[in-house]
Amino acid sequence: MFAYLREDIGRAMYQARPDGWQPSWKHRVEVCLRHATWPVIAYRFGHWTLGIRIPVVGQLLRIFGLFFRKFVEVFTSVHIDVQAEIGPGFVIHSVYAINLGKTKIGKNFTIATGCLISHACRGIGDDVYFGPGAKLVGDAKIGNNVVIAANSLVLTDVRDNMMVMGVPARIKLPGGRPQRFLKETAVAAVPAKAVPDAAPPKAAAAAAKSTTECSPASASATA
């Protein structure tokens, strides 16, 4: 449980940080106090208590875990079946209206608000991202490195390295790796506007004088 929780919290910290960033204890505590982290902790603890076979102690821990999960569900509206098997690196981007049934999910799973994963799901692979409002209904199976676009309804299997969208999700695009949530700011070099070289002062004055003055030949011709 603790090893999985360390990876969950670590992935939640590094997901929106630049490369080479080193967290402090302040950042770790801040991530643990987020609303999106509470359901992960409650699920990890409840799932861990299922393996405690010590008489009385196991029952007490499971009862405490049940009340803890219900308390978290009231404030976050996130229901995760305690019998679900979720690998390390589990991250919830935003809470509310999330229902995750009894299924098997790989590592580095990311889910957003308004998502539904039914109990009939045959499994979800590694590095899968569910966008806001995405639904997985029926006995579908999701492969590795898959992105389910926002508000999509998945009814059939999705193979590896794909991005699906639609209701039902029929539009399949290659490349299922979600974009990094770190917004990199790049300053584009704007070329300077070419300014013609100014004429020397003496040359400009001579040119102006020649245009205003008339030659003697032209003056006699006009007379």
Secondary structure, DSSP 8 states (H G I E B T S, - for coil): -HHHHHHHHHHHHHTTS-TT----HHHHHHHHTSTTTHHHHHHHHHHHHTT--STTHHHHHHHHHHHHHHHHHHHH-EEE-TT-EE-S--EESS-SSEEE-S-EE-SS-EE-TT-EE-TT--EE-SSEEE-TT-EE-SS-EE-SSEEE-TT-EE-S-B-SSEEEEETTEEEEEE------S-------------------HHHHHHHHHHHHS--HHHHHHH-
